[in-house]
Amino acid sequence: MSDDDGRDAAHWDAVEEGVERLQEGDVAGALRELGDVAAREPDNPYAHHFLGTAYFEHQDHARALKCFVRAIEVAPGYIGALIGAGQALRMLGDHDRALRMGMQVLRLDRNDADALFLVGAVHFQRGDYAQARGFLERFLHTNPEIEVALEVEGMMQVVRGEVDPPPTEA
């Protein structure tokens, strides 16, 4: 085992409790636990990524974005953090930067389900249904979980003109 492998394993071990809390729905506990790990281990990309995920679950997209960006600074090729940053940017309405994050992941893996969803959802939110269609169709071919598949199928009904688009915010 190389030093990098050992450091990676130690980084995973350090976030295990916080990730378990997040999986159990204890977002407040995850925020505390993962925040402590991120403060103790500023070079632990998993701590920043999962702390960002906890903030995202808490609907604090600005803080989530900061955490995802820190994870990317520590580990530039961290696809999960790139997707997290893209989703946070999407929720913050920064569609151009969200698209860049999604497209960056698709350059690494043209069939990454999370990136396909991100790019399709951004195009959908912009009302660019022609662009959204291809990404969302490709996403559905990745056999996503039923809840997400149903959400995307709802988007596809709008894209196909079967239902009216959602009202835009003024």
VONU-624842 format. One line per field, with one value per atom (N, C-alpha, C): residue number from 1; atom name; x, y, z; residue in three letters. Coordinates in steps of 0.2 Angstrom, whole numbers, m for minus. Last residue first. Example, Ala and Ser with C-alpha at 12.3 -4.5 7.8 and 13.67 -1.06 7.14 Angstrom:
2
num <- c(2, 2, 2, 1, 1, 1)
atome <- c(N, CA, C, N, CA, C)
c1 <- c(64, 68, 64, 66, 62, 66)
c2 <- c(m11, m5, 0, m28, m22, m16)
c3 <- c(35, 36, 39, 39, 39, 39)
residu <- c(SER, SER, SER, ALA, ALA, ALA)
END
This chain:
170
num <- c(170, 170, 170, 169, 169, 169, 168, 168, 168, 167, 167, 167, 166, 166, 166, 165, 165, 165, 164, 164, 164, 163, 163, 163, 162, 162, 162, 161, 161, 161, 160, 160, 160, 159, 159, 159, 158, 158, 158, 157, 157, 157, 156, 156, 156, 155, 155, 155, 154, 154, 154, 153, 153, 153, 152, 152, 152, 151, 151, 151, 150, 150, 150, 149, 149, 149, 148, 148, 148, 147, 147, 147, 146, 146, 146, 145, 145, 145, 144, 144, 144, 143, 143, 143, 142, 142, 142, 141, 141, 141, 140, 140, 140, 139, 139, 139, 138, 138, 138, 137, 137, 137, 136, 136, 136, 135, 135, 135, 134, 134, 134, 133, 133, 133, 132, 132, 132, 131, 131, 131, 130, 130, 130, 129, 129, 129, 128, 128, 128, 127, 127, 127, 126, 126, 126, 125, 125, 125, 124, 124, 124, 123, 123, 123, 122, 122, 122, 121, 121, 121, 120, 120, 120, 119, 119, 119, 118, 118, 118, 117, 117, 117, 116, 116, 116, 115, 115, 115, 114, 114, 114, 113, 113, 113, 112, 112, 112, 111, 111, 111, 110, 110, 110, 109, 109, 109, 108, 108, 108, 107, 107, 107, 106, 106, 106, 105, 105, 105, 104, 104, 104, 103, 103, 103, 102, 102, 102, 101, 101, 101, 100, 100, 100, 99, 99, 99, 98, 98, 98, 97, 97, 97, 96, 96, 96, 95, 95, 95, 94, 94, 94, 93, 93, 93, 92, 92, 92, 91, 91, 91, 90, 90, 90, 89, 89, 89, 88, 88, 88, 87, 87, 87, 86, 86, 86, 85, 85, 85, 84, 84, 84, 83, 83, 83, 82, 82, 82, 81, 81, 81, 80, 80, 80, 79, 79, 79, 78, 78, 78, 77, 77, 77, 76, 76, 76, 75, 75, 75, 74, 74, 74, 73, 73, 73, 72, 72, 72, 71, 71, 71, 70, 70, 70, 69, 69, 69, 68, 68, 68, 67, 67, 67, 66, 66, 66, 65, 65, 65, 64, 64, 64, 63, 63, 63, 62, 62, 62, 61, 61, 61, 60, 60, 60, 59, 59, 59, 58, 58, 58, 57, 57, 57, 56, 56, 56, 55, 55, 55, 54, 54, 54, 53, 53, 53, 52, 52, 52, 51, 51, 51, 50, 50, 50, 49, 49, 49, 48, 48, 48, 47, 47, 47, 46, 46, 46, 45, 45, 45, 44, 44, 44, 43, 43, 43, 42, 42, 42, 41, 41, 41, 40, 40, 40, 39, 39, 39, 38, 38, 38, 37, 37, 37, 36, 36, 36, 35, 35, 35, 34, 34, 34, 33, 33, 33, 32, 32, 32, 31, 31, 31, 30, 30, 30, 29, 29, 29, 28, 28, 28, 27, 27, 27, 26, 26, 26, 25, 25, 25, 24, 24, 24, 23, 23, 23, 22, 22, 22, 21, 21, 21, 20, 20, 20, 19, 19, 19, 18, 18, 18, 17, 17, 17, 16, 16, 16, 15, 15, 15, 14, 14, 14, 13, 13, 13, 12, 12, 12, 11, 11, 11, 10, 10, 10, 9, 9, 9, 8, 8, 8, 7, 7, 7, 6, 6, 6, 5, 5, 5, 4, 4, 4, 3, 3, 3, 2, 2, 2, 1, 1, 1)
atome <- c(N, CA, C, N, CA, C, N, CA, C, N, CA, C, N, CA, C, N, CA, C, N, CA, C, N, CA, C, N, CA, C, N, CA, C, N, CA, C, N, CA, C, N, CA, C, N, CA, C, N, CA, C, N, CA, C, N, CA, C, N, CA, C, N, CA, C, N, CA, C, N, CA, C, N, CA, C, N, CA, C, N, CA, C, N, CA, C, N, CA, C, N, CA, C, N, CA, C, N, CA, C, N, CA, C, N, CA, C, N, CA, C, N, CA, C, N, CA, C, N, CA, C, N, CA, C, N, CA, C, N, CA, C, N, CA, C, N, CA, C, N, CA, C, N, CA, C, N, CA, C, N, CA, C, N, CA, C, N, CA, C, N, CA, C, N, CA, C, N, CA, C, N, CA, C, N, CA, C, N, CA, C, N, CA, C, N, CA, C, N, CA, C, N, CA, C, N, CA, C, N, CA, C, N, CA, C, N, CA, C, N, CA, C, N, CA, C, N, CA, C, N, CA, C, N, CA, C, N, CA, C, N, CA, C, N, CA, C, N, CA, C, N, CA, C, N, CA, C, N, CA, C, N, CA, C, N, CA, C, N, CA, C, N, CA, C, N, CA, C, N, CA, C, N, CA, C, N, CA, C, N, CA, C, N, CA, C, N, CA, C, N, CA, C, N, CA, C, N, CA, C, N, CA, C, N, CA, C, N, CA, C, N, CA, C, N, CA, C, N, CA, C, N, CA, C, N, CA, C, N, CA, C, N, CA, C, N, CA, C, N, CA, C, N, CA, C, N, CA, C, N, CA, C, N, CA, C, N, CA, C, N, CA, C, N, CA, C, N, CA, C, N, CA, C, N, CA, C, N, CA, C, N, CA, C, N, CA, C, N, CA, C, N, CA, C, N, CA, C, N, CA, C, N, CA, C, N, CA, C, N, CA, C, N, CA, C, N, CA, C, N, CA, C, N, CA, C, N, CA, C, N, CA, C, N, CA, C, N, CA, C, N, CA, C, N, CA, C, N, CA, C, N, CA, C, N, CA, C, N, CA, C, N, CA, C, N, CA, C, N, CA, C, N, CA, C, N, CA, C, N, CA, C, N, CA, C, N, CA, C, N, CA, C, N, CA, C, N, CA, C, N, CA, C, N, CA, C, N, CA, C, N, CA, C, N, CA, C, N, CA, C, N, CA, C, N, CA, C, N, CA, C, N, CA, C, N, CA, C, N, CA, C, N, CA, C, N, CA, C, N, CA, C, N, CA, C, N, CA, C, N, CA, C, N, CA, C, N, CA, C, N, CA, C, N, CA, C, N, CA, C, N, CA, C, N, CA, C, N, CA, C, N, CA, C)
c1 <- c(m203, m202, m197, m201, m201, m200, m212, m206, m206, m222, m222, m215, m218, m219, m218, m226, m220, m222, m240, m237, m231, m237, m240, m236, m232, m238, m241, m220, m226, m232, m208, m212, m218, m205, m201, m204, m215, m215, m211, m211, m218, m218, m198, m199, m206, m201, m198, m199, m206, m210, m208, m195, m201, m205, m188, m185, m191, m195, m194, m192, m194, m201, m200, m180, m183, m190, m180, m177, m179, m187, m189, m186, m180, m187, m189, m163, m168, m175, m159, m159, m164, m153, m157, m157, m148, m143, m147, m158, m155, m150, m160, m165, m162, m149, m149, m154, m153, m147, m147, m164, m165, m159, m157, m162, m164, m150, m146, m151, m160, m155, m151, m168, m170, m165, m161, m162, m164, m161, m155, m156, m175, m172, m165, m178, m180, m177, m173, m170, m172, m177, m182, m180, m168, m168, m173, m172, m173, m173, m166, m173, m175, m153, m156, m163, m152, m150, m153, m155, m159, m158, m145, m151, m156, m134, m134, m141, m138, m136, m137, m139, m145, m144, m126, m131, m138, m120, m118, m124, m125, m126, m125, m120, m127, m129, m109, m109, m117, m105, m111, m112, m92, m98, m105, m81, m85, m92, m74, m71, m74, m84, m78, m74, m93, m95, m89, m87, m88, m89, m89, m82, m82, m102, m99, m91, m105, m108, m104, m98, m96, m99, m105, m97, m95, m117, m116, m109, m114, m117, m116, m111, m106, m108, m124, m118, m112, m133, m133, m127, m135, m129, m128, m145, m147, m141, m143, m141, m143, m144, m149, m149, m133, m139, m145, m123, m123, m130, m126, m127, m127, m123, m130, m131, m109, m114, m121, m104, m103, m108, m107, m110, m110, m99, m106, m110, m87, m88, m96, m87, m87, m89, m87, m93, m93, m75, m81, m87, m60, m65, m72, m49, m52, m58, m43, m46, m50, m43, m43, m46, m43, m39, m38, m52, m46, m41, m63, m60, m53, m66, m65, m61, m69, m63, m61, m81, m75, m69, m89, m88, m82, m90, m87, m85, m96, m90, m86, m109, m104, m97, m114, m113, m108, m116, m111, m109, m126, m120, m115, m137, m133, m126, m144, m139, m134, m152, m154, m150, m147, m150, m153, m142, m148, m151, m130, m135, m142, m124, m127, m132, m121, m125, m128, m112, m118, m123, m102, m106, m112, m97, m100, m104, m93, m99, m102, m82, m87, m94, m74, m77, m83, m71, m74, m77, m64, m71, m74, m52, m57, m64, m43, m47, m53, m35, m34, m38, m40, m42, m40, m45, m41, m43, m52, m46, m41, m62, m58, m51, m68, m65, m60, m72, m67, m64, m82, m76, m70, m91, m88, m81, m95, m91, m87, m102, m97, m92, m112, m107, m101, m118, m115, m110, m123, m118, m115, m133, m127, m122, m141, m138, m132, m146, m142, m138, m149, m147, m143, m152, m156, m155, m143, m149, m153, m133, m137, m144, m128, m131, m136, m122, m127, m131, m113, m118, m124, m104, m108, m114, m99, m103, m107, m92, m97, m102, m82, m87, m93, m72, m79, m84, m60, m62, m69, m60, m61, m63, m56, m62, m64, m43, m48, m55, m37, m38, m43, m37, m41, m42, m28, m35, m39, m16, m20, m27, m14, m15, m18, m12, m18, m19, m1, m7, m13, 9, 7, 0, 3, 7, 5, 4, 0, 4)
c2 <- c(177, 184, 187, 160, 165, 172, 152, 155, 160, 137, 144, 147, 122, 126, 133, 119, 120, 123, 108, 114, 115, 92, 96, 103, 87, 84, 88, 92, 96, 93, 85, 83, 87, 93, 93, 91, 88, 95, 96, 75, 77, 84, 76, 74, 75, 80, 85, 83, 67, 73, 79, 59, 58, 64, 65, 66, 65, 60, 67, 69, 46, 49, 57, 44, 43, 46, 47, 52, 51, 36, 43, 48, 25, 26, 33, 27, 25, 28, 24, 28, 25, 18, 15, 18, 26, 23, 20, 31, 25, 22, 43, 38, 31, 50, 49, 43, 51, 47, 46, 60, 53, 49, 71, 68, 61, 75, 73, 69, 77, 72, 70, 88, 81, 76, 100, 96, 88, 106, 104, 99, 108, 104, 101, 116, 109, 105, 128, 125, 118, 132, 132, 130, 132, 137, 138, 119, 125, 132, 111, 111, 118, 114, 116, 116, 108, 115, 117, 95, 99, 106, 90, 90, 95, 92, 96, 96, 83, 90, 94, 70, 73, 81, 69, 69, 72, 68, 74, 74, 56, 62, 68, 47, 48, 54, 48, 49, 51, 46, 42, 43, 51, 54, 51, 56, 50, 52, 68, 63, 56, 76, 75, 69, 76, 72, 71, 85, 78, 74, 96, 94, 87, 98, 96, 94, 101, 95, 93, 114, 108, 101, 121, 120, 114, 122, 118, 116, 130, 123, 119, 142, 138, 131, 145, 144, 140, 145, 140, 139, 149, 151, 145, 146, 150, 152, 138, 145, 150, 126, 128, 136, 126, 125, 128, 126, 131, 132, 113, 119, 125, 105, 105, 111, 108, 109, 110, 103, 110, 112, 89, 93, 100, 87, 86, 90, 88, 92, 92, 79, 86, 90, 67, 68, 76, 68, 69, 70, 75, 72, 73, 81, 76, 73, 89, 92, 87, 89, 84, 86, 102, 97, 91, 109, 111, 106, 101, 101, 104, 104, 97, 97, 117, 116, 108, 116, 119, 118, 110, 106, 109, 121, 115, 110, 131, 132, 126, 124, 126, 127, 124, 118, 119, 138, 134, 128, 139, 143, 140, 131, 129, 133, 124, 129, 129, 113, 118, 125, 102, 107, 113, 96, 93, 98, 104, 104, 101, 101, 108, 108, 88, 89, 96, 90, 86, 87, 97, 100, 97, 86, 92, 96, 78, 76, 81, 86, 84, 82, 88, 94, 92, 74, 78, 84, 71, 68, 72, 78, 80, 77, 84, 78, 80, 95, 92, 85, 98, 103, 100, 91, 88, 92, 98, 95, 93, 103, 108, 105, 91, 96, 101, 86, 82, 87, 95, 94, 91, 94, 100, 99, 81, 82, 89, 83, 78, 79, 93, 94, 89, 87, 94, 95, 76, 75, 82, 81, 77, 77, 87, 91, 88, 76, 81, 85, 61, 66, 71, 52, 57, 62, 41, 40, 46, 47, 42, 40, 56, 58, 53, 46, 51, 54, 41, 37, 41, 52, 49, 45, 53, 58, 56, 41, 42, 48, 42, 37, 38, 51, 53, 48, 44, 50, 52, 34, 32, 38, 42, 38, 37, 45, 51, 48, 33, 37, 42, 30, 26, 29, 40, 40, 35, 36, 43, 43, 24, 25, 31, 28, 24, 24, 36, 39, 35, 27, 32, 35, 11, 17, 22, m6, 0, 6)
c3 <- c(m56, m59, m55, m61, m56, m59, m72, m71, m65, m70, m70, m69, m80, m73, m74, m96, m91, m85, m98, m98, m94, m106, m101, m101, m118, m115, m110, m123, m125, m122, m121, m126, m128, m109, m115, m121, m100, m102, m109, m99, m102, m104, m94, m101, m104, m81, m85, m93, m77, m77, m81, m78, m83, m83, m68, m75, m80, m57, m58, m65, m60, m60, m61, m57, m64, m65, m44, m49, m56, m39, m37, m42, m44, m46, m45, m49, m44, m46, m67, m60, m55, m79, m74, m67, m89, m84, m79, m97, m99, m94, m92, m90, m92, m97, m90, m89, m111, m109, m102, m108, m111, m110, m104, m99, m102, m115, m108, m104, m124, m125, m119, m118, m120, m121, m116, m111, m113, m129, m126, m120, m130, m135, m132, m119, m119, m124, m110, m117, m117, m98, m103, m110, m88, m93, m98, m83, m79, m83, m93, m92, m88, m92, m98, m97, m79, m80, m86, m81, m77, m78, m90, m92, m88, m81, m87, m90, m71, m69, m76, m78, m74, m73, m82, m87, m84, m70, m74, m79, m65, m61, m65, m75, m74, m70, m87, m80, m78, m100, m98, m90, m102, m106, m104, m91, m92, m96, m94, m91, m92, m99, m103, m100, m89, m95, m100, m80, m79, m85, m88, m86, m84, m88, m95, m93, m75, m78, m84, m74, m70, m73, m84, m85, m80, m78, m85, m86, m67, m66, m72, m74, m70, m69, m79, m84, m80, m68, m73, m78, m54, m58, m63, m45, m51, m55, m34, m33, m39, m40, m35, m34, m48, m51, m46, m38, m42, m46, m33, m28, m33, m44, m41, m37, m45, m50, m48, m33, m34, m40, m35, m29, m31, m46, m47, m41, m40, m46, m47, m30, m28, m34, m38, m33, m31, m44, m48, m44, m42, m37, m41, m47, m51, m47, m36, m42, m47, m21, m25, m32, m15, m12, m17, m23, m22, m20, m21, m28, m27, m8, m10, m16, m10, m6, m7, m17, m20, m16, m7, m13, m17, 2, 4, m2, m6, m3, m1, m8, m14, m11, 5, 1, m4, 7, 11, 8, m3, m3, 1, 1, m5, m6, 12, 13, 7, 14, 9, 10, 20, 24, 20, 9, 12, 17, 8, 3, 5, 20, 19, 14, 16, 22, 22, 6, 5, 10, 12, 7, 6, 20, 23, 18, 9, 13, 17, 5, 0, 4, 16, 13, 8, 19, 24, 21, 7, 9, 14, 7, 2, 4, 19, 18, 13, 23, 17, 15, 36, 30, 23, 48, 43, 36, 58, 60, 54, 50, 53, 56, 45, 40, 44, 57, 53, 48, 61, 65, 61, 50, 52, 56, 53, 47, 47, 65, 64, 58, 62, 67, 66, 50, 50, 56, 56, 51, 50, 65, 68, 63, 55, 61, 63, 48, 45, 50, 49, 55, 52, 40, 40, 45, 38, 43, 43, 31, 28, 32, 40, 34, 31, 49, 51, 45, 40, 43, 45, 38, 33, 35, 51, 48, 42, 52, 57, 54, 42, 42, 46, 40, 39, 40, 44, 47, 46, 34, 41, 45, 23, 23, 30, 27, 26, 26, 28, 34, 33, 14, 19, 25, 10, 7, 12, 16, 18, 15, 10, 17, 19, m3, m2, 6, m2, m4, m3, 2, 6, 5, m5, m5, 1, 0, 0, 0)
residu <- c(ALA, ALA, ALA, GLU, GLU, GLU, THR, THR, THR, PRO, PRO, PRO, PRO, PRO, PRO, PRO, PRO, PRO, ASP, ASP, ASP, VAL, VAL, VAL, GLU, GLU, GLU, GLY, GLY, GLY, ARG, ARG, ARG, VAL, VAL, VAL, VAL, VAL, VAL, GLN, GLN, GLN, MET, MET, MET, MET, MET, MET, GLY, GLY, GLY, GLU, GLU, GLU, VAL, VAL, VAL, GLU, GLU, GLU, LEU, LEU, LEU, ALA, ALA, ALA, VAL, VAL, VAL, GLU, GLU, GLU, ILE, ILE, ILE, GLU, GLU, GLU, PRO, PRO, PRO, ASN, ASN, ASN, THR, THR, THR, HIS, HIS, HIS, LEU, LEU, LEU, PHE, PHE, PHE, ARG, ARG, ARG, GLU, GLU, GLU, LEU, LEU, LEU, PHE, PHE, PHE, GLY, GLY, GLY, ARG, ARG, ARG, ALA, ALA, ALA, GLN, GLN, GLN, ALA, ALA, ALA, TYR, TYR, TYR, ASP, ASP, ASP, GLY, GLY, GLY, ARG, ARG, ARG, GLN, GLN, GLN, PHE, PHE, PHE, HIS, HIS, HIS, VAL, VAL, VAL, ALA, ALA, ALA, GLY, GLY, GLY, VAL, VAL, VAL, LEU, LEU, LEU, PHE, PHE, PHE, LEU, LEU, LEU, ALA, ALA, ALA, ASP, ASP, ASP, ALA, ALA, ALA, ASP, ASP, ASP, ASN, ASN, ASN, ARG, ARG, ARG, ASP, ASP, ASP, LEU, LEU, LEU, ARG, ARG, ARG, LEU, LEU, LEU, VAL, VAL, VAL, GLN, GLN, GLN, MET, MET, MET, GLY, GLY, GLY, MET, MET, MET, ARG, ARG, ARG, LEU, LEU, LEU, ALA, ALA, ALA, ARG, ARG, ARG, ASP, ASP, ASP, HIS, HIS, HIS, ASP, ASP, ASP, GLY, GLY, GLY, LEU, LEU, LEU, MET, MET, MET, ARG, ARG, ARG, LEU, LEU, LEU, ALA, ALA, ALA, GLN, GLN, GLN, GLY, GLY, GLY, ALA, ALA, ALA, GLY, GLY, GLY, ILE, ILE, ILE, LEU, LEU, LEU, ALA, ALA, ALA, GLY, GLY, GLY, ILE, ILE, ILE, TYR, TYR, TYR, GLY, GLY, GLY, PRO, PRO, PRO, ALA, ALA, ALA, VAL, VAL, VAL, GLU, GLU, GLU, ILE, ILE, ILE, ALA, ALA, ALA, ARG, ARG, ARG, VAL, VAL, VAL, PHE, PHE, PHE, CYS, CYS, CYS, LYS, LYS, LYS, LEU, LEU, LEU, ALA, ALA, ALA, ARG, ARG, ARG, ALA, ALA, ALA, HIS, HIS, HIS, ASP, ASP, ASP, GLN, GLN, GLN, HIS, HIS, HIS, GLU, GLU, GLU, PHE, PHE, PHE, TYR, TYR, TYR, ALA, ALA, ALA, THR, THR, THR, GLY, GLY, GLY, LEU, LEU, LEU, PHE, PHE, PHE, HIS, HIS, HIS, HIS, HIS, HIS, ALA, ALA, ALA, TYR, TYR, TYR, PRO, PRO, PRO, ASN, ASN, ASN, ASP, ASP, ASP, PRO, PRO, PRO, GLU, GLU, GLU, ARG, ARG, ARG, ALA, ALA, ALA, ALA, ALA, ALA, VAL, VAL, VAL, ASP, ASP, ASP, GLY, GLY, GLY, LEU, LEU, LEU, GLU, GLU, GLU, ARG, ARG, ARG, LEU, LEU, LEU, ALA, ALA, ALA, GLY, GLY, GLY, ALA, ALA, ALA, VAL, VAL, VAL, ASP, ASP, ASP, GLY, GLY, GLY, GLU, GLU, GLU, GLN, GLN, GLN, LEU, LEU, LEU, ARG, ARG, ARG, GLU, GLU, GLU, VAL, VAL, VAL, GLY, GLY, GLY, GLU, GLU, GLU, GLU, GLU, GLU, VAL, VAL, VAL, ALA, ALA, ALA, ASP, ASP, ASP, TRP, TRP, TRP, HIS, HIS, HIS, ALA, ALA, ALA, ALA, ALA, ALA, ASP, ASP, ASP, ARG, ARG, ARG, GLY, GLY, GLY, ASP, ASP, ASP, ASP, ASP, ASP, ASP, ASP, ASP, SER, SER, SER, MET, MET, MET)
END
